C-alpha cells in the first residue's frame, strides 16, 4: 500500500476515534444525569423555593437558583458586552497586522485561560477592601469580568471574518475607518455577534467557581442588587454535598434543568444566527 494512502487511513481512523470519544463522553454525561435525576424531577422543583429542611430531604424546589442564575447571567452578559464590543471595535481599527492589536489579542488569550476561581478570588479581595458582603452585584461583576476576554476575542474573530472587499468599498465611498467599523463590519458580523453572546451566556450560567465567594447563597429570590443570590451550579454542589440520597437525586434533577437551559441556549444561538443572516450585506 502506498505510504501516503496508509497514513491517510491512520489519521482518518484517529479522527473517527476522537469523534467517537467526544460523542460517547457527552452521551455518558447526559445519560448519567438523566438516569439518576429523572425520578426526582417534578413540577415543584421549578415552581417552588426551598422550604425549611429542604437540604435534609423535605419539600421544596430550586426556583430561587433558576431565577438567580438568570439574573446573574443576564447582568454579567450586559456588563461584558459593554466592555467587549468597544474593545473589539478598537481592535478592528488597527487591523490584523498591527503590533498593538497583536499584543492586546495575546493578553486577551492569556486572560481567557485564567481559571474562573481566580477571578472570584480577585473580586473577593476587592470586596474585603470595601467591606462589602456577597451579593448579586458582586456576582455580576465577577462573571462579567470573567467572560469579557472570551467575548472580546469572539467578537474580534467574527469581525475579522468580514471580507476586506466590503471594507475597501466603504473606504472608496468616503467612509472613515470608524464609520466602516460601525456601519459595515458590525452589521455584516451581526449574526456571529449574537451567537457569541448566547454562547457566553451559556458559559456564564454554568459557572460555579467564580461566584463561590462573591454571590453568596440564599433560599429566597433576590429583590435587589445588594441581596445574595443562588445559582444552579451552586445549588447542585450543595445538594450533592449532603449525605441524604433523596437530596443527591435532586442534585441530578437540577443538573437536568441546567443541561436543558444550556441546550436551549445553544439551539437558540444557531436558530437566531440563521434568522439574522439577512442583516448581512449581500
C-alpha positions in Angstrom: 0.0 0.0 0.0 1.2 3.5 -0.8 2.7 5.2 2.2 0.6 8.4 1.8 -2.6 6.3 1.5 -1.6 4.3 4.6 -1.0 7.5 6.6 -4.4 8.8 5.4 -6.1 5.7 6.7 -4.3 6.0 10.0 -5.2 9.7 10.5 -8.8 9.1 9.4 -9.1 6.3 11.9 -7.7 8.5 14.6 -10.2 11.2 13.6 -13.1 8.8 13.9 -11.9 7.5 17.3 -11.6 11.1 18.6 -15.1 12.0 17.4 -16.4 8.8 19.0 -14.7 9.6 22.3 -16.2 13.1 22.4 -19.7 11.9 21.5 -19.6 9.0 23.9 -18.4 11.2 26.7 -21.2 13.7 26.1 -23.8 11.0 25.8 -22.5 9.4 29.0 -22.8 12.6 30.9 -26.4 13.1 29.7 -27.3 9.5 30.4 -25.9 9.5 34.0 -27.6 12.8 34.9 -30.9 11.8 33.4 -30.9 8.3 34.9 -30.0 9.5 38.4 -32.2 12.6 38.4 -35.3 11.7 36.4 -37.1 10.2 39.4 -36.6 13.4 41.5 -37.6 15.8 38.7 -41.1 17.3 39.3 -43.0 20.5 38.8 -42.3 21.6 42.4 -38.6 21.9 41.6 -39.1 24.7 39.1 -42.1 26.4 40.8 -41.1 26.5 44.5 -38.2 27.8 46.5 -36.5 25.6 49.2 -38.6 25.1 52.2 -37.3 24.6 55.8 -35.2 21.4 55.8 -35.0 21.2 52.0 -31.4 20.0 52.2 -32.4 17.4 54.8 -34.9 15.8 52.3 -38.0 17.9 52.9 -40.2 19.5 50.3 -39.4 22.5 48.1 -37.7 23.4 44.8 -34.9 25.4 43.2 -36.8 28.3 41.7 -34.5 30.6 43.6 -31.4 29.1 41.9 -33.1 29.2 38.4 -34.1 32.8 38.7 -30.9 33.8 40.4 -28.8 32.2 37.6 -30.8 34.1 35.0 -30.5 37.4 36.9 -26.7 36.9 37.4 -26.1 35.7 33.8 -28.1 38.5 32.1 -26.4 41.2 34.2 -23.0 39.7 33.5 -23.6 39.5 29.8 -24.7 43.1 29.7 -21.6 44.1 31.6 -19.4 42.0 29.4 -20.9 43.4 26.2 -20.4 47.0 27.4 -16.7 46.1 27.7 -16.2 43.6 24.9 -17.9 45.4 22.0 -15.9 48.7 22.3 -12.8 46.7 22.7 -13.5 44.7 19.6 -14.2 47.9 17.6 -10.9 49.3 18.9 -9.0 46.1 17.7 -10.7 46.4 14.3 -9.4 50.0 13.9 -5.8 48.7 13.9 -6.5 45.7 11.7 -4.8 42.3 11.7 -1.1 43.4 11.1 -0.8 45.9 13.9 1.6 45.1 16.7 -0.7 46.9 19.2 -3.6 44.7 18.2 -1.5 41.6 18.3 -0.3 42.4 21.8 -3.9 43.1 23.0 -5.1 39.8 21.5 -2.3 37.9 23.2 -3.2 39.4 26.5 -6.9 38.5 25.9 -6.0 34.9 25.1 -4.0 34.7 28.4 -6.9 36.3 30.3 -9.3 33.8 28.7 -7.2 30.9 30.1 -7.2 32.0 33.7 -9.4 29.8 35.8 -12.6 31.4 36.8 -11.9 30.7 40.5 -9.0 33.1 40.4 -11.3 35.9 39.1 -13.6 35.1 42.0 -10.7 35.3 44.5 -9.6 38.6 43.0 -13.0 40.2 43.3 -13.3 38.7 46.8 -10.2 40.6 47.8 -11.7 43.8 46.5 -14.9 43.1 48.5 -12.8 42.7 51.6 -11.2 46.1 50.9 -14.6 47.8 50.6 -16.0 45.7 53.4 -18.8 44.5 51.1 -20.9 41.4 51.5 -21.6 38.8 48.9 -24.4 39.9 46.6 -25.9 39.7 43.2 -24.0 42.9 42.2 -20.6 41.4 43.0 -21.6 38.1 41.3 -22.4 40.1 38.2 -19.1 41.9 38.3 -17.2 38.7 38.8 -18.8 36.7 36.0 -18.8 39.8 33.7 -15.1 40.3 34.1 -14.5 36.6 33.7 -16.3 36.3 30.3 -15.3 39.7 28.9 -12.0 38.4 27.5 -13.7 35.4 25.9 -16.5 37.6 24.5 -14.0 40.2 23.2 -12.0 37.5 21.3 -15.2 36.0 19.9 -16.4 39.5 18.7 -12.9 40.2 17.3 -12.7 36.9 15.4 -16.2 37.3 13.9 -15.4 40.8 12.8 -12.2 39.7 11.2 -14.2 37.3 9.0 -15.8 40.3 7.2 -14.4 40.4 3.7 -11.8 43.0 3.0 -13.6 44.0 -0.2 -16.5 45.3 1.8 -14.2 47.5 3.9 -12.4 48.7 0.8 -15.8 49.5 -0.9 -16.7 51.5 2.2 -13.5 53.4 2.2 -13.9 54.2 -1.6 -17.3 55.8 -0.8 -15.6 58.2 1.6 -16.4 56.4 4.9 -13.8 56.8 7.7 -12.3 53.8 9.4 -14.6 54.2 12.4 -17.7 54.5 10.2 -16.7 51.4 8.4 -16.3 49.5 11.6 -19.7 50.7 13.0 -21.9 50.6 9.8 -20.3 47.8 7.7 -18.2 45.5 9.8 -20.6 45.3 12.8 -23.7 44.9 10.5 -22.0 42.2 8.5 -20.9 40.3 11.6 -24.2 40.8 13.5 -25.4 37.1 13.3 -22.0 36.0 14.6 -22.1 38.5 17.4 -25.5 37.3 18.6 -24.2 33.7 18.6 -21.1 34.8 20.6 -23.4 36.5 23.2 -25.6 33.4 23.6 -22.7 31.0 23.9 -21.1 33.3 26.5 -24.5 33.4 28.3 -24.4 29.6 28.5 -20.9 29.7 29.8 -21.9 32.3 32.5 -25.0 30.4 33.7 -23.0 27.2 34.1 -20.1 28.6 36.1 -19.8 28.0 39.8 -16.2 28.6 40.8 -16.2 32.4 40.1 -19.2 33.1 42.2 -18.4 30.8 45.1 -17.1 33.7 47.2 -18.8 36.7 45.7 -22.5 36.0 45.1 -23.3 34.2 48.3 -26.3 31.8 48.5 -29.8 32.2 49.7 -33.1 30.2 49.6 -35.0 33.3 48.5 -35.3 35.1 45.2 -33.2 38.3 45.3 -35.1 41.6 45.1 -32.2 44.0 44.7 -28.6 44.0 43.6 -27.5 44.0 47.2 -29.1 40.7 48.0 -27.2 37.4 47.9 -28.2 35.1 45.1 -28.4 31.4 44.5 -27.2 29.8 41.2 -27.9 26.4 39.7 -24.3 25.2 39.8 -24.0 26.0 43.5 -27.4 24.5 44.2 -26.2 21.3 42.6 -23.0 21.4 44.6 -24.7 21.9 47.9 -27.2 19.2 47.2 -24.5 16.7 46.2 -22.6 17.6 49.4 -25.4 16.3 51.7 -25.4 12.6 52.9 -29.0 12.1 52.0 -29.7 10.1 48.9 -33.0 11.8 48.2 -31.3 15.2 48.2 -28.5 13.9 46.0 -31.1 12.7 43.5 -32.5 16.3 43.4 -28.9 17.5 42.6 -29.0 15.4 39.4 -32.5 16.6 38.7 -31.1 20.2 39.0 -28.4 19.1 36.6 -31.1 18.1 34.1 -32.6 21.6 34.3 -29.2 23.2 33.8 -28.4 21.0 30.8 -31.8 21.8 29.3 -31.2 25.5 29.7 -27.7 25.3 28.1 -29.1 23.1 25.3 -31.9 25.6 24.6 -29.4 28.5 24.5 -27.2 26.5 22.1 -30.0 25.7 19.8 -31.3 29.2 20.1 -28.0 30.7 19.1 -27.9 28.6 15.9 -31.5 29.5 15.1 -31.0 33.2 15.6 -27.8 33.1 13.6 -29.6 31.8 10.6 -32.6 34.1 11.1 -30.5 37.2 11.4 -28.4 36.4 8.4 -30.5 38.9 6.4 -28.8 41.7 8.4 -25.6 40.9 6.5 -24.7 42.9 3.4 -25.0 40.7 0.3 
